[in-house]
Amino acid sequence: MSALFESRDLVIPGDVLYEGRIRTGDNTHRSEGKVSASRIGLVNYNRDVVSVIALEAGFSPLTGDLVIGEVTDIQLGRWMVDIDTSEEAVLNVPDAIDAPFNPDIDMTRILDIGDTVVAKIVDLDRRRTPILSILGRDLGRVDEGFLMKLTPSKIPRLIGKKGSMVNMILNKTGCNVVIGQNGRILIHGRTREQEEMAVKVINKVENEAHISGLTSRVQEYLRILKEEKR
């Protein structure tokens, strides 16, 4: 029984990842006692599970995910929100104001079409339509900062182990960065220069997520960017 790659190595469909008994995780399959990759991505060995973090996979919503979306429509008692899923997400009035729906409510004063919101997925209905809530700390309409997009499957690389990567970016750029699991990222700094630095670093993560040693390269890149500012 043995692992045939190192964690975070780049693998392609058909690569044998493990020989012997181990549980199969995302984007892997078992055949004749061997576990192989079913998508291109980064292999991850975690105790008794082997999985692959797909590099080009879209967003698959799960309950508890933090997402960033845009209000696209207002219907009776609910807002429709685009979070880059096949079905637009639903935000019901009680999950926005913590009170029952009242027909006399002017819903546009709470959220209007075009507004950006930070929300949590609290449920998925029978069609797997995400049900959102903006009740909670740091959730709700966003009035400052700007958005950029990252391939959703690369979000774990941006966050890093126990938040190591994103915390390094926060500390070195001075920006507040909100990361949606759907690949949308909200950046807000005190200056445009800070925000541009954060964008450059996040783009580096996007482009080099499949290459080992990413953390040390990003650290060095941040050092160079800060020196260029002087």
Secondary structure, DSSP 8 states (H G I E B T S, - for coil): -EESS-TT-EE-TT-EEEESS-EE-TTEEEETTEEEESSSEEEEEETTEEEEEESS------TT-EEEEEEEEEETTEEEEE-SSSS-EEEETHHHHSS---TT--GGGT--TT-EEEEEEEEE-TT--EEEE--STT-EEE-SSEEEE--GGGHHHHH-GGGHHHHHHHHHH--EEEE-TTSEEEEE-SSHHHHHHHHHHHHHHHHHTTSS-HHHHHHHHHHHHHHHH-
